[in-house]
Amino acid sequence: MDLQVQFGLRVKELRLKIGLSQEALAYKAGIDRTYMTGVETGKRNVSAKNMDKIIKALELPVPEFFNSALFN
Amino acid sequence: MDLQVQFGLRVKELRLKIGLSQEALAYKAGIDRTYMTGVETGKRNVSAKNMDKIIKALELPVPEFFNSALFN
């Protein structure tokens, strides 16, 4: 699995954990909802800038966001 | 500091640690050398696909790559 897909799975995992809808997370991150759908499904080759927005919206330090077996 | 810049600093730190030139790391990652310069200097909004190539070329698990104070 490549990072693009792994990133999406991790975002979804954490989003559900804090009980946010995709729309709510997209709004909080300042990202278009359809773009967020593409990120979570691994279809979007998400950029560092948008990763940053999403991770900040999840309120997690970057090291903690990537500290998951999903990325092994 | 945003993720784009932090990522570049971490790549440079790890590249120097294993004694690779920018050119050698770019070649190993299958990425253009000038693009790699842009990544290291934080000028490139690097994508997940290219992050993946670079991290794999550094031979580090993704969680370990991001496990650095640079990302706090």
Backbone of each chain as nested JSON, in Angstrom:
{
  "chains": [
    {"id": "A", "residues": [
      {"number": 1, "name": "MET", "atoms": {"N": [0.86, -1.195, 0.0], "CA": [0.0, 0.0, 0.0], "C": [0.892, 1.24, 0.0]}},
      {"number": 2, "name": "ASP", "atoms": {"N": [0.545, 2.214, -0.826], "CA": [1.437, 3.374, -0.824], "C": [0.907, 4.465, 0.114]}},
      {"number": 3, "name": "LEU", "atoms": {"N": [1.745, 5.459, 0.342], "CA": [1.484, 6.493, 1.349], "C": [0.161, 7.222, 1.077]}},
      {"number": 4, "name": "GLN", "atoms": {"N": [-0.137, 7.397, -0.208], "CA": [-1.375, 8.093, -0.582], "C": [-2.59, 7.39, 0.019]}},
      {"number": 5, "name": "VAL", "atoms": {"N": [-2.621, 6.057, -0.114], "CA": [-3.745, 5.259, 0.388], "C": [-3.693, 5.18, 1.915]}},
      {"number": 6, "name": "GLN", "atoms": {"N": [-2.491, 4.952, 2.445], "CA": [-2.328, 4.832, 3.896], "C": [-2.773, 6.114, 4.609]}},
      {"number": 7, "name": "PHE", "atoms": {"N": [-2.406, 7.249, 4.01], "CA": [-2.78, 8.542, 4.605], "C": [-4.295, 8.656, 4.703]}},
      {"number": 8, "name": "GLY", "atoms": {"N": [-4.972, 8.265, 3.636], "CA": [-6.44, 8.341, 3.621], "C": [-7.078, 7.459, 4.668]}},
      {"number": 9, "name": "LEU", "atoms": {"N": [-6.552, 6.253, 4.794], "CA": [-7.097, 5.325, 5.793], "C": [-6.91, 5.865, 7.212]}},
      {"number": 10, "name": "ARG", "atoms": {"N": [-5.753, 6.479, 7.431], "CA": [-5.456, 7.015, 8.779], "C": [-6.371, 8.201, 9.094]}},
      {"number": 11, "name": "VAL", "atoms": {"N": [-6.587, 9.065, 8.081], "CA": [-7.482, 10.208, 8.283], "C": [-8.878, 9.702, 8.659]}},
      {"number": 12, "name": "LYS", "atoms": {"N": [-9.366, 8.722, 7.918], "CA": [-10.709, 8.189, 8.192], "C": [-10.771, 7.589, 9.591]}},
      {"number": 13, "name": "GLU", "atoms": {"N": [-9.749, 6.823, 9.937], "CA": [-9.694, 6.179, 11.263], "C": [-9.788, 7.229, 12.378]}},
      {"number": 14, "name": "LEU", "atoms": {"N": [-9.006, 8.29, 12.251], "CA": [-8.962, 9.321, 13.295], "C": [-10.226, 10.185, 13.273]}},
      {"number": 15, "name": "ARG", "atoms": {"N": [-10.743, 10.424, 12.076], "CA": [-11.967, 11.247, 11.95], "C": [-13.124, 10.556, 12.669]}},
      {"number": 16, "name": "LEU", "atoms": {"N": [-13.252, 9.236, 12.416], "CA": [-14.337, 8.476, 13.052], "C": [-14.142, 8.414, 14.565]}},
      {"number": 17, "name": "LYS", "atoms": {"N": [-12.881, 8.328, 14.971], "CA": [-12.556, 8.254, 16.401], "C": [-13.053, 9.508, 17.148]}},
      {"number": 18, "name": "ILE", "atoms": {"N": [-12.962, 10.649, 16.484], "CA": [-13.409, 11.877, 17.159], "C": [-14.835, 12.246, 16.743]}},
      {"number": 19, "name": "GLY", "atoms": {"N": [-15.454, 11.354, 15.968], "CA": [-16.88, 11.517, 15.659], "C": [-17.217, 12.658, 14.725]}},
      {"number": 20, "name": "LEU", "atoms": {"N": [-16.298, 12.98, 13.803], "CA": [-16.589, 14.04, 12.836], "C": [-17.076, 13.423, 11.516]}},
      {"number": 21, "name": "SER", "atoms": {"N": [-17.978, 14.127, 10.853], "CA": [-18.366, 13.704, 9.501], "C": [-17.254, 14.166, 8.557]}},
      {"number": 22, "name": "GLN", "atoms": {"N": [-17.256, 13.606, 7.353], "CA": [-16.267, 14.024, 6.348], "C": [-16.436, 15.526, 6.06]}},
      {"number": 23, "name": "GLU", "atoms": {"N": [-17.701, 15.908, 5.993], "CA": [-18.003, 17.312, 5.678], "C": [-17.464, 18.236, 6.78]}},
      {"number": 24, "name": "ALA", "atoms": {"N": [-17.654, 17.816, 8.036], "CA": [-17.215, 18.647, 9.17], "C": [-15.687, 18.752, 9.191]}},
      {"number": 25, "name": "LEU", "atoms": {"N": [-15.007, 17.617, 8.94], "CA": [-13.538, 17.655, 8.928], "C": [-13.039, 18.514, 7.764]}},
      {"number": 26, "name": "ALA", "atoms": {"N": [-13.682, 18.37, 6.613], "CA": [-13.268, 19.158, 5.438], "C": [-13.423, 20.642, 5.741]}},
      {"number": 27, "name": "TYR", "atoms": {"N": [-14.56, 20.998, 6.33], "CA": [-14.822, 22.411, 6.667], "C": [-13.758, 22.928, 7.634]}},
      {"number": 28, "name": "LYS", "atoms": {"N": [-13.484, 22.119, 8.675], "CA": [-12.517, 22.512, 9.722], "C": [-11.107, 22.688, 9.141]}},
      {"number": 29, "name": "ALA", "atoms": {"N": [-10.793, 21.819, 8.135], "CA": [-9.467, 21.863, 7.525], "C": [-9.375, 22.922, 6.424]}},
      {"number": 30, "name": "GLY", "atoms": {"N": [-10.534, 23.46, 6.048], "CA": [-10.546, 24.447, 4.96], "C": [-10.295, 23.795, 3.614]}},
      {"number": 31, "name": "ILE", "atoms": {"N": [-10.857, 22.602, 3.482], "CA": [-10.649, 21.802, 2.254], "C": [-12.022, 21.437, 1.684]}},
      {"number": 32, "name": "ASP", "atoms": {"N": [-12.119, 21.341, 0.38], "CA": [-13.372, 20.984, -0.279], "C": [-13.779, 19.568, 0.1]}},
      {"number": 33, "name": "ARG", "atoms": {"N": [-15.086, 19.368, 0.354], "CA": [-15.555, 18.064, 0.833], "C": [-15.247, 16.949, -0.172]}},
      {"number": 34, "name": "THR", "atoms": {"N": [-15.436, 17.226, -1.464], "CA": [-15.193, 16.155, -2.449], "C": [-13.702, 15.818, -2.505]}},
      {"number": 35, "name": "TYR", "atoms": {"N": [-12.859, 16.84, -2.257], "CA": [-11.414, 16.572, -2.209], "C": [-11.122, 15.642, -1.042]}},
      {"number": 36, "name": "MET", "atoms": {"N": [-11.782, 15.909, 0.108], "CA": [-11.571, 15.078, 1.3], "C": [-11.982, 13.634, 1.033]}},
      {"number": 37, "name": "THR", "atoms": {"N": [-13.093, 13.46, 0.315], "CA": [-13.528, 12.097, -0.044], "C": [-12.444, 11.401, -0.849]}},
      {"number": 38, "name": "GLY", "atoms": {"N": [-11.86, 12.122, -1.778], "CA": [-10.781, 11.587, -2.609], "C": [-9.545, 11.236, -1.79]}},
      {"number": 39, "name": "VAL", "atoms": {"N": [-9.278, 12.058, -0.753], "CA": [-8.125, 11.774, 0.121], "C": [-8.379, 10.489, 0.898]}},
      {"number": 40, "name": "GLU", "atoms": {"N": [-9.561, 10.386, 1.51], "CA": [-9.859, 9.219, 2.361], "C": [-9.903, 7.92, 1.552]}},
      {"number": 41, "name": "THR", "atoms": {"N": [-10.309, 8.027, 0.271], "CA": [-10.395, 6.804, -0.553], "C": [-9.071, 6.533, -1.274]}},
      {"number": 42, "name": "GLY", "atoms": {"N": [-8.071, 7.359, -0.981], "CA": [-6.745, 7.106, -1.552], "C": [-6.631, 7.478, -3.013]}},
      {"number": 43, "name": "LYS", "atoms": {"N": [-7.633, 8.179, -3.52], "CA": [-7.617, 8.545, -4.942], "C": [-6.839, 9.847, -5.196]}},
      {"number": 44, "name": "ARG", "atoms": {"N": [-6.731, 10.66, -4.16], "CA": [-6.058, 11.957, -4.317], "C": [-4.587, 11.854, -3.927]}},
      {"number": 45, "name": "ASN", "atoms": {"N": [-3.704, 12.326, -4.785], "CA": [-2.28, 12.377, -4.442], "C": [-2.06, 13.63, -3.6]}},
      {"number": 46, "name": "VAL", "atoms": {"N": [-2.48, 13.549, -2.354], "CA": [-2.547, 14.715, -1.473], "C": [-1.182, 15.378, -1.282]}},
      {"number": 47, "name": "SER", "atoms": {"N": [-1.191, 16.687, -1.25], "CA": [0.067, 17.441, -1.117], "C": [0.393, 17.701, 0.346]}},
      {"number": 48, "name": "ALA", "atoms": {"N": [1.647, 18.094, 0.595], "CA": [2.089, 18.382, 1.964], "C": [1.219, 19.474, 2.586]}},
      {"number": 49, "name": "LYS", "atoms": {"N": [0.916, 20.512, 1.81], "CA": [0.101, 21.623, 2.353], "C": [-1.26, 21.111, 2.824]}},
      {"number": 50, "name": "ASN", "atoms": {"N": [-1.905, 20.275, 2.026], "CA": [-3.227, 19.768, 2.415], "C": [-3.128, 18.733, 3.52]}},
      {"number": 51, "name": "MET", "atoms": {"N": [-2.05, 17.94, 3.534], "CA": [-1.827, 17.015, 4.649], "C": [-1.776, 17.826, 5.95]}},
      {"number": 52, "name": "ASP", "atoms": {"N": [-1.026, 18.925, 5.898], "CA": [-0.842, 19.788, 7.059], "C": [-2.204, 20.284, 7.588]}},
      {"number": 53, "name": "LYS", "atoms": {"N": [-3.037, 20.761, 6.654], "CA": [-4.362, 21.284, 7.037], "C": [-5.198, 20.194, 7.701]}},
      {"number": 54, "name": "ILE", "atoms": {"N": [-5.154, 18.99, 7.113], "CA": [-5.99, 17.89, 7.616], "C": [-5.497, 17.425, 8.988]}},
      {"number": 55, "name": "ILE", "atoms": {"N": [-4.183, 17.261, 9.113], "CA": [-3.619, 16.788, 10.386], "C": [-3.896, 17.821, 11.486]}},
      {"number": 56, "name": "LYS", "atoms": {"N": [-3.745, 19.094, 11.154], "CA": [-4.046, 20.148, 12.147], "C": [-5.521, 20.119, 12.533]}},
      {"number": 57, "name": "ALA", "atoms": {"N": [-6.405, 19.85, 11.561], "CA": [-7.849, 19.799, 11.852], "C": [-8.166, 18.607, 12.754]}},
      {"number": 58, "name": "LEU", "atoms": {"N": [-7.337, 17.572, 12.674], "CA": [-7.524, 16.396, 13.545], "C": [-6.909, 16.618, 14.919]}},
      {"number": 59, "name": "GLU", "atoms": {"N": [-6.226, 17.778, 15.059], "CA": [-5.631, 18.183, 16.35], "C": [-4.67, 17.137, 16.903]}},
      {"number": 60, "name": "LEU", "atoms": {"N": [-3.784, 16.688, 16.065], "CA": [-2.802, 15.675, 16.441], "C": [-1.419, 16.149, 15.986]}},
      {"number": 61, "name": "PRO", "atoms": {"N": [-0.367, 15.915, 16.831], "CA": [0.969, 16.237, 16.337], "C": [1.311, 15.327, 15.147]}},
      {"number": 62, "name": "VAL", "atoms": {"N": [2.072, 15.842, 14.2], "CA": [2.416, 15.059, 12.996], "C": [3.038, 13.7, 13.342]}},
      {"number": 63, "name": "PRO", "atoms": {"N": [4.022, 13.658, 14.27], "CA": [4.61, 12.346, 14.589], "C": [3.544, 11.346, 15.059]}},
      {"number": 64, "name": "GLU", "atoms": {"N": [2.583, 11.841, 15.835], "CA": [1.542, 10.934, 16.353], "C": [0.612, 10.482, 15.22]}},
      {"number": 65, "name": "PHE", "atoms": {"N": [0.321, 11.398, 14.299], "CA": [-0.54, 11.033, 13.166], "C": [0.076, 9.853, 12.396]}},
      {"number": 66, "name": "PHE", "atoms": {"N": [1.402, 9.919, 12.169], "CA": [2.053, 8.875, 11.357], "C": [2.501, 7.68, 12.199]}},
      {"number": 67, "name": "ASN", "atoms": {"N": [2.297, 7.73, 13.504], "CA": [2.701, 6.624, 14.373], "C": [1.609, 5.561, 14.402]}},
      {"number": 68, "name": "SER", "atoms": {"N": [1.465, 4.868, 13.27], "CA": [0.389, 3.874, 13.139], "C": [0.885, 2.729, 12.258]}},
      {"number": 69, "name": "ALA", "atoms": {"N": [0.413, 1.525, 12.582], "CA": [0.801, 0.326, 11.806], "C": [0.306, 0.447, 10.364]}},
      {"number": 70, "name": "LEU", "atoms": {"N": [-0.664, 1.338, 10.148], "CA": [-1.165, 1.547, 8.78], "C": [-0.035, 1.933, 7.835]}},
      {"number": 71, "name": "PHE", "atoms": {"N": [1.006, 2.573, 8.42], "CA": [2.086, 3.083, 7.566], "C": [3.253, 2.111, 7.453]}},
      {"number": 72, "name": "ASN", "atoms": {"N": [3.114, 0.908, 8.015], "CA": [4.25, -0.047, 7.902], "C": [4.192, -0.844, 6.616]}}
    ]},
    {"id": "B", "residues": [
      {"number": 1, "name": "MET", "atoms": {"N": [6.313, 26.547, 11.409], "CA": [6.86, 25.891, 10.205], "C": [5.84, 24.886, 9.689]}},
      {"number": 2, "name": "ASP", "atoms": {"N": [5.584, 24.914, 8.382], "CA": [4.565, 23.968, 7.921], "C": [5.207, 22.664, 7.427]}},
      {"number": 3, "name": "LEU", "atoms": {"N": [4.356, 21.688, 7.181], "CA": [4.81, 20.327, 6.881], "C": [5.731, 20.299, 5.664]}},
      {"number": 4, "name": "GLN", "atoms": {"N": [5.423, 21.16, 4.696], "CA": [6.228, 21.211, 3.472], "C": [7.701, 21.489, 3.799]}},
      {"number": 5, "name": "VAL", "atoms": {"N": [7.941, 22.459, 4.664], "CA": [9.303, 22.857, 5.057], "C": [9.912, 21.797, 5.976]}},
      {"number": 6, "name": "GLN", "atoms": {"N": [9.106, 21.331, 6.929], "CA": [9.585, 20.334, 7.89], "C": [10.032, 19.057, 7.174]}},
      {"number": 7, "name": "PHE", "atoms": {"N": [9.234, 18.663, 6.17], "CA": [9.561, 17.448, 5.414], "C": [10.926, 17.593, 4.759]}},
      {"number": 8, "name": "GLY", "atoms": {"N": [11.151, 18.738, 4.161], "CA": [12.437, 18.99, 3.486], "C": [13.615, 18.952, 4.437]}},
      {"number": 9, "name": "LEU", "atoms": {"N": [13.437, 19.541, 5.597], "CA": [14.524, 19.56, 6.597], "C": [14.84, 18.144, 7.062]}},
      {"number": 10, "name": "ARG", "atoms": {"N": [13.777, 17.344, 7.228], "CA": [13.97, 15.965, 7.71], "C": [14.677, 15.115, 6.636]}},
      {"number": 11, "name": "VAL", "atoms": {"N": [14.292, 15.327, 5.369], "CA": [14.954, 14.592, 4.269], "C": [16.441, 14.92, 4.271]}},
      {"number": 12, "name": "LYS", "atoms": {"N": [16.767, 16.208, 4.359], "CA": [18.164, 16.627, 4.334], "C": [18.93, 16.028, 5.517]}},
      {"number": 13, "name": "GLU", "atoms": {"N": [18.301, 16.085, 6.694], "CA": [18.942, 15.546, 7.904], "C": [19.295, 14.067, 7.714]}},
      {"number": 14, "name": "LEU", "atoms": {"N": [18.322, 13.307, 7.204], "CA": [18.519, 11.86, 7.056], "C": [19.469, 11.543, 5.904]}},
      {"number": 15, "name": "ARG", "atoms": {"N": [19.37, 12.343, 4.831], "CA": [20.248, 12.12, 3.663], "C": [21.718, 12.282, 4.086]}},
      {"number": 16, "name": "LEU", "atoms": {"N": [21.989, 13.367, 4.841], "CA": [23.369, 13.638, 5.289], "C": [23.835, 12.552, 6.254]}},
      {"number": 17, "name": "LYS", "atoms": {"N": [22.887, 12.046, 7.06], "CA": [23.218, 11.012, 8.051], "C": [23.731, 9.741, 7.347]}},
      {"number": 18, "name": "ILE", "atoms": {"N": [23.145, 9.44, 6.187], "CA": [23.596, 8.226, 5.48], "C": [24.606, 8.57, 4.384]}},
      {"number": 19, "name": "GLY", "atoms": {"N": [25.014, 9.835, 4.344], "CA": [26.111, 10.222, 3.465], "C": [25.795, 10.198, 1.978]}},
      {"number": 20, "name": "LEU", "atoms": {"N": [24.531, 10.483, 1.642], "CA": [24.175, 10.529, 0.221], "C": [24.184, 11.987, -0.272]}},
      {"number": 21, "name": "SER", "atoms": {"N": [24.577, 12.171, -1.538], "CA": [24.419, 13.505, -2.135], "C": [22.949, 13.665, -2.528]}},
      {"number": 22, "name": "GLN", "atoms": {"N": [22.55, 14.892, -2.776], "CA": [21.176, 15.152, -3.226], "C": [20.92, 14.408, -4.541]}},
      {"number": 23, "name": "GLU", "atoms": {"N": [21.945, 14.436, -5.384], "CA": [21.817, 13.793, -6.695], "C": [21.607, 12.282, -6.521]}},
      {"number": 24, "name": "ALA", "atoms": {"N": [22.387, 11.68, -5.61], "CA": [22.307, 10.223, -5.39], "C": [20.94, 9.859, -4.822]}},
      {"number": 25, "name": "LEU", "atoms": {"N": [20.447, 10.652, -3.862], "CA": [19.134, 10.349, -3.276], "C": [18.036, 10.528, -4.331]}},
      {"number": 26, "name": "ALA", "atoms": {"N": [18.16, 11.583, -5.136], "CA": [17.156, 11.829, -6.181], "C": [17.136, 10.649, -7.156]}},
      {"number": 27, "name": "TYR", "atoms": {"N": [18.311, 10.206, -7.565], "CA": [18.408, 9.073, -8.492], "C": [17.777, 7.828, -7.883]}},
      {"number": 28, "name": "LYS", "atoms": {"N": [18.116, 7.552, -6.62], "CA": [17.627, 6.353, -5.924], "C": [16.098, 6.386, -5.781]}},
      {"number": 29, "name": "ALA", "atoms": {"N": [15.577, 7.626, -5.585], "CA": [14.128, 7.779, -5.392], "C": [13.374, 7.844, -6.728]}},
      {"number": 30, "name": "GLY", "atoms": {"N": [14.149, 8.005, -7.809], "CA": [13.497, 8.132, -9.129], "C": [12.847, 9.485, -9.3]}},
      {"number": 31, "name": "ILE", "atoms": {"N": [13.515, 10.481, -8.729], "CA": [12.979, 11.851, -8.744], "C": [14.033, 12.777, -9.368]}},
      {"number": 32, "name": "ASP", "atoms": {"N": [13.583, 13.805, -10.07], "CA": [14.488, 14.76, -10.703], "C": [15.284, 15.506, -9.625]}},
      {"number": 33, "name": "ARG", "atoms": {"N": [16.605, 15.718, -9.902], "CA": [17.473, 16.329, -8.876], "C": [17.0, 17.737, -8.508]}},
      {"number": 34, "name": "THR", "atoms": {"N": [16.544, 18.497, -9.489], "CA": [16.138, 19.88, -9.16], "C": [14.854, 19.868, -8.317]}},
      {"number": 35, "name": "TYR", "atoms": {"N": [14.023, 18.849, -8.572], "CA": [12.805, 18.705, -7.744], "C": [13.223, 18.413, -6.306]}},
      {"number": 36, "name": "MET", "atoms": {"N": [14.248, 17.533, -6.153], "CA": [14.715, 17.19, -4.803], "C": [15.254, 18.419, -4.074]}},
      {"number": 37, "name": "THR", "atoms": {"N": [15.964, 19.286, -4.813], "CA": [16.468, 20.529, -4.202], "C": [15.294, 21.358, -3.691]}},
      {"number": 38, "name": "GLY", "atoms": {"N": [14.248, 21.415, -4.493], "CA": [13.052, 22.157, -4.104], "C": [12.381, 21.565, -2.878]}},
      {"number": 39, "name": "VAL", "atoms": {"N": [12.402, 20.218, -2.787], "CA": [11.801, 19.564, -1.612], "C": [12.606, 19.907, -0.364]}},
      {"number": 40, "name": "GLU", "atoms": {"N": [13.929, 19.768, -0.453], "CA": [14.77, 19.994, 0.728], "C": [14.713, 21.444, 1.199]}},
      {"number": 41, "name": "THR", "atoms": {"N": [14.526, 22.372, 0.25], "CA": [14.503, 23.787, 0.648], "C": [13.091, 24.248, 0.992]}},
      {"number": 42, "name": "GLY", "atoms": {"N": [12.145, 23.291, 0.981], "CA": [10.78, 23.614, 1.399], "C": [9.999, 24.387, 0.366]}},
      {"number": 43, "name": "LYS", "atoms": {"N": [10.556, 24.458, -0.844], "CA": [9.867, 25.266, -1.881], "C": [8.829, 24.435, -2.636]}},
      {"number": 44, "name": "ARG", "atoms": {"N": [8.986, 23.116, -2.591], "CA": [8.072, 22.24, -3.328], "C": [6.948, 21.737, -2.429]}},
      {"number": 45, "name": "ASN", "atoms": {"N": [5.707, 21.872, -2.891], "CA": [4.585, 21.322, -2.135], "C": [4.491, 19.841, -2.482]}},
      {"number": 46, "name": "VAL", "atoms": {"N": [5.408, 19.077, -1.917], "CA": [5.615, 17.681, -2.302], "C": [4.357, 16.848, -2.102]}},
      {"number": 47, "name": "SER", "atoms": {"N": [4.135, 15.925, -3.029], "CA": [2.916, 15.104, -2.965], "C": [3.191, 13.81, -2.222]}},
      {"number": 48, "name": "ALA", "atoms": {"N": [2.094, 13.126, -1.847], "CA": [2.221, 11.853, -1.115], "C": [3.046, 10.854, -1.923]}},
      {"number": 49, "name": "LYS", "atoms": {"N": [2.8, 10.78, -3.216], "CA": [3.529, 9.808, -4.059], "C": [5.034, 10.077, -4.005]}},
      {"number": 50, "name": "ASN", "atoms": {"N": [5.432, 11.33, -4.112], "CA": [6.865, 11.649, -4.088], "C": [7.444, 11.525, -2.686]}},
      {"number": 51, "name": "MET", "atoms": {"N": [6.642, 11.839, -1.654], "CA": [7.087, 11.598, -0.28], "C": [7.426, 10.115, -0.13]}},
      {"number": 52, "name": "ASP", "atoms": {"N": [6.526, 9.281, -0.646], "CA": [6.685, 7.831, -0.546], "C": [8.01, 7.384, -1.19]}},
      {"number": 53, "name": "LYS", "atoms": {"N": [8.267, 7.888, -2.384], "CA": [9.497, 7.529, -3.099], "C": [10.735, 7.942, -2.288]}},
      {"number": 54, "name": "ILE", "atoms": {"N": [10.696, 9.153, -1.739], "CA": [11.855, 9.688, -1.015], "C": [12.074, 8.91, 0.287]}},
      {"number": 55, "name": "ILE", "atoms": {"N": [10.998, 8.67, 1.025], "CA": [11.125, 7.953, 2.306], "C": [11.626, 6.529, 2.05]}},
      {"number": 56, "name": "LYS", "atoms": {"N": [11.112, 5.894, 1.0], "CA": [11.58, 4.531, 0.679], "C": [13.058, 4.557, 0.293]}},
      {"number": 57, "name": "ALA", "atoms": {"N": [13.481, 5.609, -0.429], "CA": [14.892, 5.716, -0.826], "C": [15.787, 5.921, 0.397]}},
      {"number": 58, "name": "LEU", "atoms": {"N": [15.223, 6.515, 1.449], "CA": [15.983, 6.71, 2.691], "C": [15.967, 5.439, 3.543]}},
      {"number": 59, "name": "GLU", "atoms": {"N": [15.188, 4.437, 3.075], "CA": [15.125, 3.123, 3.737], "C": [14.716, 3.23, 5.199]}},
      {"number": 60, "name": "LEU", "atoms": {"N": [13.642, 3.95, 5.429], "CA": [13.128, 4.171, 6.784], "C": [11.631, 3.917, 6.774]}},
      {"number": 61, "name": "PRO", "atoms": {"N": [11.099, 3.246, 7.836], "CA": [9.639, 3.133, 7.91], "C": [9.031, 4.533, 8.05]}},
      {"number": 62, "name": "VAL", "atoms": {"N": [7.849, 4.736, 7.462], "CA": [7.194, 6.052, 7.509], "C": [7.054, 6.583, 8.944]}},
      {"number": 63, "name": "PRO", "atoms": {"N": [6.573, 5.748, 9.908], "CA": [6.441, 6.279, 11.274], "C": [7.77, 6.803, 11.823]}},
      {"number": 64, "name": "GLU", "atoms": {"N": [8.863, 6.112, 11.491], "CA": [10.174, 6.547, 11.996], "C": [10.609, 7.845, 11.304]}},
      {"number": 65, "name": "PHE", "atoms": {"N": [10.309, 7.951, 10.016], "CA": [10.66, 9.173, 9.284], "C": [10.029, 10.392, 9.97]}},
      {"number": 66, "name": "PHE", "atoms": {"N": [8.728, 10.247, 10.354], "CA": [8.021, 11.408, 10.937], "C": [8.216, 11.514, 12.448]}},
      {"number": 67, "name": "ASN", "atoms": {"N": [8.937, 10.574, 13.037], "CA": [9.156, 10.604, 14.489], "C": [10.342, 11.501, 14.813]}},
      {"number": 68, "name": "SER", "atoms": {"N": [10.135, 12.804, 14.637], "CA": [11.223, 13.769, 14.844], "C": [10.638, 15.067, 15.385]}},
      {"number": 69, "name": "ALA", "atoms": {"N": [11.428, 15.723, 16.232], "CA": [10.998, 16.997, 16.827], "C": [10.806, 18.062, 15.739]}},
      {"number": 70, "name": "LEU", "atoms": {"N": [11.401, 17.798, 14.573], "CA": [11.234, 18.748, 13.468], "C": [9.759, 18.952, 13.119]}},
      {"number": 71, "name": "PHE", "atoms": {"N": [8.97, 17.91, 13.411], "CA": [7.552, 17.978, 13.037], "C": [6.64, 18.471, 14.15]}},
      {"number": 72, "name": "ASN", "atoms": {"N": [7.251, 18.9, 15.269], "CA": [6.385, 19.381, 16.371], "C": [6.029, 20.861, 16.216]}}
    ]}
  ]
}
